[in-house]
Amino acid sequence: MSSNKIKNIQVELLSKQYYTLNKITFDYLMSSGTWVTQIRECYDRGDGAGILLYNKEKQTVILTKQFRMPTYMNDNKDGMLVEICAGMLDKDNPEACIIRETEEEVGYRLKNVKKVFEAYSSPGVMTEKMHFFVGEYSDDMKVNDGGGLESEHEDIEVLELPFKKAVAMLNNGDIHDTRTIVLLQYAQIHKLL
């Protein structure tokens, strides 16, 4: 990590309750040639992976529904969010992570997944980089009911939806999760179903 536009970086730990929140003070060289001091808060929660599961034969996708406190605090009346299956890497490589998360959250044991891209989630405040995947599933891959890990207090509802219904939910504003929106649009653009 090196840039001739940044100097005098000072990091102050603000919280390490669940993830890490730092206050970062630094000097930044503006395009005008002027050095300015900037202060940012930076939330480090690690990197993650997410997947859109799809079944060509049934023309369905699997999504999840779960409570998300930050959305509840920002105008989501019940805090519930429809999302792709996703999770933190937890020191796994992205592919191993998403295969593990798929089994834990939705109950399918995948053999093959395809990474389609990676992107920063909210680069103005978070270090997180998401690794995005798509993967075909079939009924014979189901090994349990999913729902998440009890040890992590996960309470995940598994939704198997017709792809057309998922797209309608996207278009009418019933899906508010950026990761899910991006992968549903990817599926449309690349005609996965």
TAJO-V589276 format. One record per backbone hydrogen bond with DSSP energy under -1.0 kcal/mol. CO is the residue of the C=O (numbers start at 0). NH is the residue of the N-H. If there is no record, write none. Layout:
# TAJO-V589276
co;nh
CO;NH
CO;NH
This chain:
# TAJO-V589276
co;nh
4;28
6;26
9;24
11;22
14;20
19;43
20;13
20;14
21;41
22;11
23;39
24;9
25;37
26;6
27;35
29;32
33;29
35;27
37;25
39;23
41;21
42;126
43;19
46;88
47;130
48;86
49;132
50;84
51;134
52;61
53;136
54;58
54;59
58;162
59;54
60;160
62;158
63;82
64;156
65;80
67;71
68;72
70;75
78;67
80;65
82;63
84;50
86;48
88;91
92;96
93;97
94;98
95;99
96;100
97;101
98;102
99;103
100;104
101;105
101;107
103;147
104;146
106;142
106;143
113;133
116;131
118;129
121;124
121;125
124;42
127;120
128;47
129;118
130;49
131;115
131;116
132;51
133;113
134;53
137;140
138;141
140;108
146;155
148;153
149;152
156;64
158;62
160;60
161;165
162;166
163;167
164;168
165;169
166;170
167;171
168;173
176;180
177;181
178;182
179;183
180;184
181;185
182;186
183;187
184;188
185;189
186;191
187;190
